[in-house]
Amino acid sequence: MTILLIEDTVSLAEVYIDFLQDEKAEITHVTTGAEAFAYLAESAPHIILLDMNLPDVDGMDILKYVSDNGLNCCVIVITGYGSVARVVDAMRLGAFEYLQKPFDQNRLVLTVRNAMERMYLRQMVDSYKSQLGISEYYGMLGNSQVMQMVYDTIDNVARSSATVFITGESGTGKELCAQAIHDISTRGDHEMVILNCGAIPSELMESEIFGHVKGAFTGAISNRVGAAQRADGGTLFLDEIGEMDIHLQSKLLRLIQSGTFQAVGSAKTSTVDIRYICATNRDPLEMVKKGEFREDLYYRLNVIPIEMPSLRERGQDKIEIARNFLRRFSGEEGKNFKNFSPEVVGIIQKYHWPGNVRQLQNIIRNIVVLNDSEQVEREMLPREFISHLPDNEDYGDLATTPDTAVTADSRPHSEDIRPLWQTEKAAVEQAIERCGGNIARAAACLEVNPSTIYRKLKFWSKAEKDMT
């Protein structure tokens, strides 16, 4: 466990650290709000010991920062004032507990241990949620194992300032991934500026990134603010960065390394604070070998790599995504489609989808716009798409029902799957055990109503009797 101690009185901080020396925790001590904000911008400790009376900020501002940014930590408020209203405000902002000065070692140790217990239970619940899988995540659909890995990576990297390099075939959702990272990050309330390096002529790209001043070149009839200035405080997403001219890459490297740039035609140096995310559908290392991409820029950008899987790698996700598109487009077009025929399910599952999610999206929209029925049949598929299907392919083995279609390599063995109620029961029972049998406390840690746990315990007891 990690603990951030925010206390401006060094002698008191030394006493608290001494009190906690036997606890299994790594303690970092800061004396000001500025130091605390700098620490929290880089990482989230498990526990924060927060003195409310700091020399440069009100402790309530730090608590609000933790709450607003969704940092997963327990905050223990330390106050010498004893103001009931102030304590109530702190608890409303999510403080776990408060300590009123003066307090002894036992009181501090007990409170910290309770917070550690709370964090342990949170991690346990998050682990069970991860095992069960996420089916929708910031606009991305699918609970396949490869997508769960993508979601986990985004969760882990989003709140850092590290540069992210997203790779993957066209149509796999690289921009959605970048948007998710930005939205979760501490920069989410600022703009994510998107620059498609493959859609802008190379002679205009420098002006697009850095801006220009009036008269800088023919046609520059006024000053123009570039993407770097617009992204100040936020995120700059460089899509298809592999298409950027190699001569411009050196200027981009300088911007990333120094945080400074000059608009085209200007001698003034501007400073910006930007988080960089880039993406390409090409192999960047192969481009480096061919001399098409600067090696130093590649390693500067490739701090956190994320590879978006192709649709053909995603098993049952294909059907879930197709159904989502069918529901959405049917609603937009006022059509009656509700499902796919068993044969169409088999086609969706077996087809290799070279255009990935974007191709699947276009095909479903084509079907909905040109047809109307409750069920999508094979003959509704676009002719060009059907012409690419193997003539003798049998889709019946995967198309018994729309709800049970799975790929052959992803079809699970029934003995490997636990019923959902048993997984949930194990999590709840472990929480109750960790809370010493106190169901109310376990409910608070699991963030549910105690009556919910009592109801579930009664249901599980009956289910187990029925099984015997």
VOKE-521803 format. One record per residue (C-alpha): residue in three letters; x, z, y; residue number from 1. Coordinates in Angstrom, 2 decimals, padded with zeros to 5 digits, always signed. Layout:
# residues N
   code         x         z         y   pos
    ALA         X         Z         Y   NUM
...
# end
This chain:
# residues 468
   code         x         z         y   pos
    MET   +000.00   +000.00   +000.00     1
    THR   +001.12   -000.66   +003.60     2
    ILE   +000.29   +001.62   +006.52     3
    LEU   +000.59   +000.79   +010.22     4
    LEU   +000.96   +003.98   +012.29     5
    ILE   +000.12   +003.42   +015.97     6
    GLU   +001.21   +006.57   +017.82     7
    ASP   +002.99   +006.72   +021.18     8
    THR   +004.33   +010.27   +020.70     9
    VAL   +007.41   +009.78   +018.52    10
    SER   +007.65   +013.43   +017.49    11
    LEU   +004.06   +013.40   +016.19    12
    ALA   +004.67   +010.12   +014.38    13
    GLU   +007.67   +011.66   +012.62    14
    VAL   +005.49   +014.59   +011.51    15
    TYR   +002.80   +012.24   +010.12    16
    ILE   +005.40   +010.18   +008.27    17
    ASP   +006.86   +013.37   +006.80    18
    PHE   +003.36   +014.47   +005.70    19
    LEU   +002.93   +011.16   +003.83    20
    GLN   +006.39   +010.90   +002.31    21
    ASP   +005.11   +011.51   -001.23    22
    GLU   +002.43   +008.81   -001.00    23
    LYS   +003.12   +005.39   -002.48    24
    ALA   +003.01   +003.58   +000.83    25
    GLU   +005.29   +001.62   +003.14    26
    ILE   +004.80   +002.96   +006.68    27
    THR   +005.53   +000.96   +009.84    28
    HIS   +005.47   +002.85   +013.15    29
    VAL   +004.77   +001.29   +016.56    30
    THR   +004.34   +003.11   +019.87    31
    THR   +002.31   +000.68   +022.00    32
    GLY   -000.71   -001.53   +021.79    33
    ALA   +001.43   -004.60   +022.48    34
    GLU   +003.60   -003.84   +019.45    35
    ALA   +000.48   -003.25   +017.36    36
    PHE   -001.08   -006.59   +018.36    37
    ALA   +002.21   -008.39   +017.59    38
    TYR   +002.31   -006.79   +014.12    39
    LEU   -001.35   -007.56   +013.36    40
    ALA   -000.93   -011.18   +014.44    41
    GLU   +001.54   -011.64   +011.57    42
    SER   +000.05   -009.48   +008.80    43
    ALA   -002.78   -007.12   +007.92    44
    PRO   -001.78   -003.67   +006.61    45
    HIS   -003.97   -001.93   +004.07    46
    ILE   -004.42   +001.12   +006.32    47
    ILE   -004.10   +001.66   +010.09    48
    LEU   -003.57   +005.14   +011.54    49
    LEU   -004.71   +004.56   +015.11    50
    ASP   -004.11   +006.94   +018.01    51
    MET   -006.84   +006.15   +020.54    52
    ASN   -004.83   +007.27   +023.58    53
    LEU   -002.04   +004.70   +024.02    54
    PRO   +000.00   +004.08   +027.18    55
    ASP   -000.86   +000.38   +027.61    56
    VAL   -004.25   -000.18   +025.93    57
    ASP   -007.32   +001.72   +024.79    58
    GLY   -007.24   +002.25   +021.02    59
    MET   -010.78   +000.90   +020.94    60
    ASP   -009.36   -002.53   +021.91    61
    ILE   -007.20   -002.54   +018.78    62
    LEU   -010.13   -001.49   +016.62    63
    LYS   -012.20   -004.31   +018.14    64
    TYR   -009.39   -006.78   +017.42    65
    VAL   -009.37   -005.72   +013.76    66
    SER   -013.15   -006.09   +013.59    67
    ASP   -013.34   -009.43   +015.43    68
    ASN   -010.63   -011.01   +013.29    69
    GLY   -012.02   -009.71   +010.00    70
    LEU   -008.77   -008.02   +008.98    71
    ASN   -009.18   -006.48   +005.55    72
    CYS   -007.91   -002.97   +006.22    73
    CYS   -009.13   +000.62   +006.60    74
    VAL   -008.74   +002.08   +010.10    75
    ILE   -008.36   +005.85   +010.46    76
    VAL   -008.89   +006.87   +014.08    77
    ILE   -006.84   +009.74   +015.52    78
    THR   -008.31   +011.34   +018.63    79
    GLY   -007.61   +014.43   +020.63    80
    TYR   -010.76   +014.27   +022.68    81
    GLY   -013.47   +015.01   +020.17    82
    SER   -015.98   +012.86   +022.03    83
    VAL   -018.95   +012.29   +019.73    84
    ALA   -019.93   +009.08   +021.53    85
    ARG   -016.42   +007.70   +021.22    86
    VAL   -016.24   +008.51   +017.51    87
    VAL   -019.66   +006.88   +016.95    88
    ASP   -018.48   +003.73   +018.76    89
    ALA   -015.37   +003.66   +016.59    90
    MET   -017.42   +003.97   +013.38    91
    ARG   -019.73   +001.18   +014.55    92
    LEU   -016.69   -001.06   +014.95    93
    GLY   -015.78   -000.40   +011.33    94
    ALA   -013.47   +002.63   +011.44    95
    PHE   -013.22   +004.19   +007.98    96
    GLU   -012.70   +007.80   +009.11    97
    TYR   -011.48   +009.83   +012.08    98
    LEU   -009.08   +012.74   +012.48    99
    GLN   -009.34   +015.11   +015.42   100
    LYS   -006.09   +016.66   +016.63   101
    PRO   -004.73   +019.04   +015.58   102
    PHE   -004.99   +018.48   +011.82   103
    ASP   -002.85   +019.70   +008.93   104
    GLN   -001.03   +017.84   +006.16   105
    ASN   -003.80   +018.29   +003.59   106
    ARG   -006.40   +016.74   +005.89   107
    LEU   -004.19   +013.71   +006.63   108
    VAL   -003.15   +013.16   +003.01   109
    LEU   -006.73   +013.45   +001.71   110
    THR   -008.01   +010.96   +004.31   111
    VAL   -005.24   +008.47   +003.60   112
    ARG   -005.77   +008.76   -000.17   113
    ASN   -009.50   +008.10   +000.29   114
    ALA   -008.63   +005.01   +002.34   115
    MET   -006.22   +003.86   -000.37   116
    GLU   -009.00   +004.32   -002.93   117
    ARG   -011.33   +002.26   -000.76   118
    MET   -008.81   -000.56   -000.46   119
    TYR   -008.16   -000.49   -004.20   120
    LEU   -011.87   -000.89   -004.91   121
    ARG   -012.15   -003.71   -002.38   122
    GLN   -009.30   -005.52   -004.11   123
    MET   -010.96   -004.97   -007.48   124
    VAL   -014.27   -006.40   -006.25   125
    ASP   -012.46   -009.36   -004.66   126
    SER   -010.72   -009.93   -007.98   127
    TYR   -014.05   -010.05   -009.85   128
    LYS   -015.44   -012.41   -007.24   129
    SER   -012.39   -014.62   -007.71   130
    GLN   -012.88   -014.63   -011.49   131
    LEU   -016.51   -015.63   -011.08   132
    GLY   -015.47   -018.40   -008.70   133
    ILE   -016.60   -019.67   -005.33   134
    SER   -018.87   -022.71   -005.30   135
    GLU   -018.94   -023.37   -001.53   136
    TYR   -016.12   -022.66   +000.90   137
    TYR   -016.12   -023.76   +004.55   138
    GLY   -017.76   -027.10   +003.82   139
    MET   -015.87   -027.70   +000.56   140
    LEU   -017.92   -027.67   -002.65   141
    GLY   -016.88   -026.88   -006.20   142
    ASN   -015.85   -023.94   -008.37   143
    SER   -013.33   -025.72   -010.59   144
    GLN   -010.05   -023.92   -011.21   145
    VAL   -008.06   -026.35   -009.07   146
    MET   -010.37   -025.75   -006.10   147
    GLN   -010.25   -021.98   -006.57   148
    MET   -006.48   -022.26   -006.16   149
    VAL   -006.96   -024.20   -002.92   150
    TYR   -009.40   -021.57   -001.58   151
    ASP   -006.99   -018.76   -002.46   152
    THR   -004.11   -020.50   -000.70   153
    ILE   -006.21   -021.04   +002.43   154
    ASP   -007.23   -017.36   +002.43   155
    ASN   -003.61   -016.27   +002.15   156
    VAL   -002.14   -018.59   +004.77   157
    ALA   -004.91   -018.86   +007.36   158
    ARG   -004.12   -015.74   +009.41   159
    SER   -000.38   -016.38   +009.52   160
    SER   +001.28   -018.70   +012.02   161
    ALA   +003.02   -020.76   +009.32   162
    THR   +002.88   -024.54   +009.46   163
    VAL   +000.81   -026.11   +006.66   164
    PHE   +001.43   -029.51   +005.03   165
    ILE   -001.63   -030.87   +003.19   166
    THR   -001.19   -033.72   +000.73   167
    GLY   -003.68   -035.58   -001.42   168
    GLU   -005.33   -038.93   -001.97   169
    SER   -007.65   -040.41   +000.64   170
    GLY   -011.11   -038.88   +000.54   171
    THR   -010.12   -035.56   -001.05   172
    GLY   -011.06   -033.39   +001.96   173
    LYS   -007.74   -032.80   +003.75   174
    GLU   -009.44   -032.51   +007.14   175
    LEU   -011.97   -029.99   +005.76   176
    CYS   -009.04   -027.95   +004.44   177
    ALA   -007.34   -028.03   +007.85   178
    GLN   -010.57   -027.03   +009.60   179
    ALA   -011.04   -024.09   +007.22   180
    ILE   -007.51   -022.83   +007.93   181
    HIS   -008.14   -023.05   +011.67   182
    ASP   -011.59   -021.43   +011.54   183
    ILE   -010.37   -018.42   +009.54   184
    SER   -007.20   -017.98   +011.61   185
    THR   -006.84   -015.79   +014.69   186
    ARG   -006.91   -019.05   +016.68   187
    GLY   -010.41   -019.92   +015.51   188
    ASP   -011.93   -019.33   +018.95   189
    HIS   -009.65   -022.02   +020.40   190
    GLU   -009.74   -025.76   +019.80   191
    MET   -008.36   -027.60   +016.79   192
    VAL   -007.16   -030.90   +018.22   193
    ILE   -007.20   -033.71   +015.64   194
    LEU   -004.79   -036.61   +016.02   195
    ASN   -004.95   -039.44   +013.46   196
    CYS   -001.44   -040.89   +013.47   197
    GLY   -002.55   -043.91   +011.46   198
    ALA   -005.32   -044.95   +013.87   199
    ILE   -003.31   -045.00   +017.11   200
    PRO   -000.84   -047.81   +017.94   201
    SER   +002.76   -046.56   +017.90   202
    GLU   +003.33   -047.54   +021.55   203
    LEU   +000.47   -045.24   +022.62   204
    MET   +001.20   -042.31   +020.29   205
    GLU   +003.73   -040.59   +022.58   206
    SER   +001.20   -040.52   +025.41   207
    GLU   -001.51   -039.29   +023.03   208
    ILE   +000.64   -036.33   +021.99   209
    PHE   +002.41   -035.41   +025.23   210
    GLY   +000.19   -036.96   +027.89   211
    HIS   +001.47   -039.00   +030.85   212
    VAL   +001.56   -038.97   +034.63   213
    LYS   +000.13   -041.61   +036.91   214
    GLY   +002.39   -044.65   +037.13   215
    ALA   +004.44   -043.76   +034.04   216
    PHE   +003.81   -047.24   +032.64   217
    THR   +001.60   -050.24   +033.22   218
    GLY   -002.01   -049.15   +032.93   219
    ALA   -001.31   -045.45   +033.63   220
    ILE   -003.69   -045.30   +036.56   221
    SER   -004.13   -041.49   +036.41   222
    ASN   -002.64   -038.37   +034.88   223
    ARG   -003.59   -037.77   +031.24   224
    VAL   -003.49   -034.49   +029.30   225
    GLY   -002.10   -034.96   +025.80   226
    ALA   -003.02   -033.35   +022.48   227
    ALA   -000.19   -030.81   +022.74   228
    GLN   -001.55   -029.37   +025.99   229
    ARG   -005.14   -029.35   +024.71   230
    ALA   -004.05   -027.51   +021.56   231
    ASP   -002.29   -024.73   +023.50   232
    GLY   -003.43   -021.44   +021.95   233
    GLY   -005.10   -023.29   +019.10   234
    THR   -004.19   -025.72   +016.32   235
    LEU   -002.85   -029.28   +016.33   236
    PHE   -003.85   -031.21   +013.21   237
    LEU   -001.66   -034.29   +012.70   238
    ASP   -003.60   -036.37   +010.16   239
    GLU   -001.78   -039.16   +008.30   240
    ILE   +001.52   -038.00   +009.79   241
    GLY   +003.36   -040.33   +007.41   242
    GLU   +002.31   -043.21   +009.69   243
    MET   +004.11   -041.79   +012.75   244
    ASP   +006.96   -043.92   +014.08   245
    ILE   +010.28   -042.39   +013.05   246
    HIS   +011.63   -042.60   +016.63   247
    LEU   +008.78   -040.40   +017.86   248
    GLN   +009.35   -037.88   +015.06   249
    SER   +012.43   -036.47   +016.85   250
    LYS   +010.32   -035.63   +019.91   251
    LEU   +007.68   -034.01   +017.72   252
    LEU   +010.43   -031.95   +016.04   253
    ARG   +011.58   -030.70   +019.45   254
    LEU   +008.03   -029.71   +020.36   255
    ILE   +007.62   -027.76   +017.11   256
    GLN   +011.00   -026.03   +017.32   257
    SER   +011.03   -025.15   +021.03   258
    GLY   +007.36   -025.13   +021.97   259
    THR   +008.21   -027.30   +024.99   260
    PHE   +007.59   -030.92   +025.94   261
    GLN   +007.54   -033.33   +028.86   262
    ALA   +004.66   -035.66   +029.60   263
    VAL   +005.61   -039.34   +029.66   264
    GLY   +007.05   -040.14   +033.09   265
    SER   +007.36   -036.49   +034.12   266
    ALA   +010.46   -034.32   +034.63   267
    LYS   +008.44   -031.12   +034.34   268
    THR   +008.80   -029.11   +031.12   269
    SER   +005.63   -027.48   +029.79   270
    THR   +005.47   -024.64   +027.28   271
    VAL   +002.73   -024.34   +024.65   272
    ASP   +001.77   -022.04   +021.77   273
    ILE   +000.50   -024.20   +018.89   274
    ARG   -000.14   -023.74   +015.17   275
    TYR   +000.62   -027.00   +013.32   276
    ILE   -001.21   -028.46   +010.33   277
    CYS   -000.40   -031.94   +009.08   278
    ALA   -001.67   -034.13   +006.28   279
    THR   -000.78   -037.35   +004.48   280
    ASN   -002.01   -039.37   +001.50   281
    ARG   +001.54   -040.58   +000.81   282
    ASP   +004.41   -038.88   -001.00   283
    PRO   +006.43   -037.33   +001.87   284
    LEU   +009.58   -036.78   -000.20   285
    GLU   +009.56   -040.44   -001.24   286
    MET   +009.26   -041.37   +002.44   287
    VAL   +012.25   -039.13   +003.23   288
    LYS   +014.31   -040.91   +000.54   289
    LYS   +013.37   -044.29   +002.00   290
    GLY   +014.31   -043.19   +005.52   291
    GLU   +010.72   -043.47   +006.77   292
    PHE   +010.36   -039.75   +007.53   293
    ARG   +012.91   -037.40   +009.05   294
    GLU   +014.19   -034.88   +006.51   295
    ASP   +014.55   -032.11   +009.12   296
    LEU   +010.97   -032.68   +010.32   297
    TYR   +009.66   -032.64   +006.75   298
    TYR   +011.22   -029.25   +005.99   299
    ARG   +010.08   -027.91   +009.36   300
    LEU   +006.49   -028.90   +008.55   301
    ASN   +006.40   -028.20   +004.82   302
    VAL   +006.40   -024.39   +005.09   303
    ILE   +003.14   -023.93   +003.17   304
    PRO   +002.23   -026.97   +001.02   305
    ILE   -001.37   -027.47   -000.12   306
    GLU   -002.25   -030.30   -002.48   307
    MET   -005.91   -031.35   -002.48   308
    PRO   -006.93   -032.37   -006.03   309
    SER   -008.49   -035.75   -006.71   310
    LEU   -012.16   -035.83   -007.69   311
    ARG   -011.33   -036.96   -011.25   312
    GLU   -009.42   -033.66   -011.74   313
    ARG   -012.38   -031.50   -010.78   314
    GLY   -014.61   -031.56   -013.88   315
    GLN   -018.18   -030.38   -013.25   316
    ASP   -017.59   -030.32   -009.48   317
    LYS   -018.42   -034.03   -009.43   318
    ILE   -022.05   -033.36   -010.38   319
    GLU   -022.42   -030.41   -008.00   320
    ILE   -021.08   -032.48   -005.09   321
    ALA   -023.29   -035.44   -006.01   322
    ARG   -026.39   -033.22   -006.10   323
    ASN   -025.50   -031.73   -002.73   324
    PHE   -025.24   -035.21   -001.19   325
    LEU   -028.51   -036.24   -002.85   326
    ARG   -030.37   -033.24   -001.38   327
    ARG   -028.87   -033.71   +002.06   328
    PHE   -029.38   -037.46   +002.38   329
    SER   -032.89   -037.31   +000.90   330
    GLY   -033.82   -034.78   +003.57   331
    GLU   -032.28   -036.88   +006.33   332
    GLU   -034.00   -040.08   +005.17   333
    GLY   -037.34   -038.49   +004.20   334
    LYS   -036.98   -039.55   +000.56   335
    ASN   -038.16   -037.79   -002.63   336
    PHE   -035.00   -037.72   -004.76   337
    LYS   -034.49   -034.49   -006.70   338
    ASN   -032.06   -035.27   -009.54   339
    PHE   -030.11   -037.86   -011.54   340
    SER   -031.07   -039.41   -014.85   341
    PRO   -028.98   -038.27   -017.84   342
    GLU   -027.23   -041.66   -017.93   343
    VAL   -026.27   -041.48   -014.23   344
    VAL   -024.93   -037.96   -014.78   345
    GLY   -022.70   -039.35   -017.53   346
    ILE   -021.51   -042.16   -015.25   347
    ILE   -020.65   -039.74   -012.45   348
    GLN   -018.72   -037.58   -014.88   349
    LYS   -016.72   -040.35   -016.58   350
    TYR   -015.96   -042.61   -013.61   351
    HIS   -012.40   -042.18   -012.25   352
    TRP   -013.46   -042.23   -008.53   353
    PRO   -010.43   -043.85   -006.86   354
    GLY   -012.00   -043.17   -003.44   355
    ASN   -012.65   -039.51   -004.33   356
    VAL   -015.37   -037.50   -002.54   357
    ARG   -015.71   -040.05   +000.25   358
    GLN   -016.53   -042.80   -002.28   359
    LEU   -019.07   -040.58   -004.06   360
    GLN   -020.66   -039.74   -000.71   361
    ASN   -021.00   -043.42   +000.26   362
    ILE   -022.56   -044.33   -003.10   363
    ILE   -025.17   -041.55   -002.94   364
    ARG   -026.08   -042.50   +000.64   365
    ASN   -026.45   -046.15   -000.42   366
    ILE   -028.80   -045.11   -003.25   367
    VAL   -030.96   -042.93   -001.01   368
    VAL   -031.24   -045.46   +001.82   369
    LEU   -032.18   -048.41   -000.41   370
    ASN   -034.42   -046.65   -002.96   371
    ASP   -037.05   -043.93   -003.28   372
    SER   -037.98   -041.99   -006.39   373
    GLU   -037.68   -038.48   -007.78   374
    GLN   -034.81   -039.47   -010.09   375
    VAL   -031.76   -041.69   -009.59   376
    GLU   -031.62   -044.32   -012.34   377
    ARG   -028.71   -046.56   -013.36   378
    GLU   -030.26   -049.67   -011.82   379
    MET   -030.22   -047.97   -008.38   380
    LEU   -026.43   -047.80   -008.37   381
    PRO   -024.76   -050.40   -006.08   382
    ARG   -023.95   -053.67   -007.88   383
    GLU   -020.31   -053.59   -006.82   384
    PHE   -019.97   -050.07   -008.28   385
    ILE   -021.66   -051.04   -011.57   386
    SER   -019.39   -054.08   -011.87   387
    HIS   -016.40   -051.73   -012.11   388
    LEU   -017.89   -049.75   -015.01   389
    PRO   -016.59   -050.53   -018.53   390
    ASP   -019.06   -052.78   -020.37   391
    ASN   -019.08   -050.84   -023.65   392
    GLU   -018.80   -047.29   -022.31   393
    ASP   -021.25   -044.81   -023.86   394
    TYR   -022.50   -042.23   -021.36   395
    GLY   -025.00   -040.56   -023.65   396
    ASP   -022.60   -037.90   -024.96   397
    LEU   -022.26   -036.40   -021.48   398
    ALA   -025.78   -036.98   -020.31   399
    THR   -028.12   -034.87   -022.38   400
    THR   -029.46   -033.14   -019.26   401
    PRO   -028.33   -033.13   -015.64   402
    ASP   -027.70   -029.39   -015.80   403
    THR   -025.55   -029.27   -018.90   404
    ALA   -023.26   -032.27   -018.40   405
    VAL   -019.57   -031.35   -018.57   406
    THR   -016.40   -033.29   -019.19   407
    ALA   -014.98   -033.16   -022.71   408
    ASP   -011.80   -031.38   -021.61   409
    SER   -013.69   -028.82   -019.54   410
    ARG   -016.42   -027.92   -022.03   411
    PRO   -015.91   -024.17   -022.60   412
    HIS   -016.27   -022.33   -025.89   413
    SER   -019.19   -019.91   -025.73   414
    GLU   -017.11   -017.03   -027.07   415
    ASP   -014.79   -017.32   -024.02   416
    ILE   -017.58   -016.61   -021.54   417
    ARG   -018.97   -013.16   -020.78   418
    PRO   -022.53   -012.91   -019.45   419
    LEU   -022.55   -012.34   -015.69   420
    TRP   -024.31   -008.99   -015.99   421
    GLN   -021.55   -007.67   -018.27   422
    THR   -018.84   -008.65   -015.76   423
    GLU   -020.79   -007.04   -012.92   424
    LYS   -021.45   -003.93   -015.04   425
    ALA   -017.72   -003.49   -015.75   426
    ALA   -016.93   -003.68   -012.02   427
    VAL   -019.59   -001.14   -011.08   428
    GLU   -018.65   +001.28   -013.88   429
    GLN   -015.00   +001.15   -012.87   430
    ALA   -015.95   +001.85   -009.25   431
    ILE   -018.04   +004.86   -010.30   432
    GLU   -015.18   +006.16   -012.43   433
    ARG   -012.71   +005.77   -009.57   434
    CYS   -015.11   +007.70   -007.33   435
    GLY   -015.29   +010.64   -009.75   436
    GLY   -018.81   +009.82   -010.91   437
    ASN   -020.21   +009.84   -007.36   438
    ILE   -022.64   +006.91   -007.33   439
    ALA   -023.35   +007.15   -003.59   440
    ARG   -019.66   +006.91   -002.81   441
    ALA   -019.18   +004.05   -005.27   442
    ALA   -022.09   +002.21   -003.63   443
    ALA   -020.48   +002.63   -000.21   444
    CYS   -017.18   +001.25   -001.51   445
    LEU   -018.94   -001.70   -003.14   446
    GLU   -020.97   -002.20   +000.06   447
    VAL   -024.37   -002.02   -001.67   448
    ASN   -027.29   +000.41   -001.52   449
    PRO   -027.14   +003.29   -004.05   450
    SER   -030.62   +002.35   -005.23   451
    THR   -029.21   -001.03   -006.24   452
    ILE   -026.69   +000.62   -008.55   453
    TYR   -029.33   +002.94   -010.07   454
    ARG   -031.59   -000.06   -010.70   455
    LYS   -028.79   -002.07   -012.29   456
    LEU   -027.69   +000.85   -014.49   457
    LYS   -031.26   +001.12   -015.79   458
    PHE   -031.37   -002.64   -016.46   459
    TRP   -027.99   -002.65   -018.23   460
    SER   -029.00   +000.27   -020.42   461
    LYS   -032.12   -001.60   -021.52   462
    ALA   -030.14   -004.81   -022.09   463
    GLU   -027.66   -003.03   -024.34   464
    LYS   -030.49   -001.45   -026.35   465
    ASP   -032.07   -004.84   -026.82   466
    MET   -028.79   -006.20   -028.17   467
    THR   -028.53   -003.47   -030.85   468
# end
